[in-house]
Amino acid sequence: MNIAKKAIAGGVLAGGLLFAGIAPANAAPPVVQGGLVNVSVGDVSVLNNAHIGIVAQVVAQVCGTSVGPVAVLANQVAHTGTPTTVCTSNGMPVTISQ
């Protein structure tokens, strides 16, 4: 389990380094997407328009937490449009947004 968590986190961070020079888009009003949310690590987007269940599993692995609470947070973000930082990984915030 620990190896899987490190492998996922390493892949997320390595992918983030690839796109480090890309600037994030300006904030827009929330759009109801039917349970689809985004995940970013630092200022790098790693999942876009992903289903809450997938987001919960990935973020739980990266943050070392249970899937259930992350799914609740992702659901709240999907309904309110308010971004939520779940944890910090290697000094960068892991954020769920819409």
N, C-alpha and C positions, 0 to 999 in steps of 0.2 A: 504494500500500500504506500509506504513512504517513497519507494522508487518511482511509482506511478505519479505521485504528487510532484516529485521533483522533475520528472520528465515533462509533465504538462506545463509546469511553471517555467521550465527552461525553454520549451517550445514557444510559449506565449511571449517570454521576454526576448528570445532571439528574433521572433517575428517582429516584435516591436522595434528592435534596432534597425531592421530593414526599412521600416517606414518612419524613422525618427524625424526626417526632414519635412514630412507632410503636415501642414497646419490644420487643426481641427476647424470644422465649419462653425459659423456663428450659431448661437442658440436660437432655436425656433420654438414656437408654441407647440405644446404637446399634440400629437396626432394619435387618435385611437387606432391601434393596429391589431386588435384582437388577440392580445396576450403576447405580442412580440416586443422584445426589448433589446438593448445594446449593452455590451460590456466593454469597458476600456481599462487598461492598466497604464497608469500615468496619463499621458496625453495620446496614447495609441489605442485605437479601436481594434478589438480582437474578435468580437462577434457583433454582427449587425443584423437586426430584424430576426433574432433567434427566438424560438419558443421558450417560454418560461422554464419548462422542465429541463431543457438542455442547458440553459443559462445556470440554473440552480446546481446541476451536477458539476459543471466546469468550475464555477466560482467556489463551490464547496471544496473541491479538490485543491484548488490554488490556495484558498484561505485556511484549509485544515479544519473545516467545521462540518456540521451536519447539513444535509440537503434541505430538510424541512424549513428551517428558519430562512434560508436563502430564497427558497421558493416563495415564502410569504413576502419578503422584501421585494422580490421581482414583481410579484402580483401588485403590490402597492404602487410601484413605479409605473407599471402598465396602466393603472387606473388614474393616477394623479399626475403623471408626467414629471414628478419631482425626482431628480437623481439621488441615489443613495450610495455612499461609500461603504462597502462591506468589510474590508480589511486593508491592510498594507502588506504588499509583497515586495521584498527587496527594496524597501524604501519608497515604493510607488503605490498610490491608492488604486484599489480595485473597485471600480464604480459601475453600477447598473444605471442606465439612463434610457430615455425613450427618444 
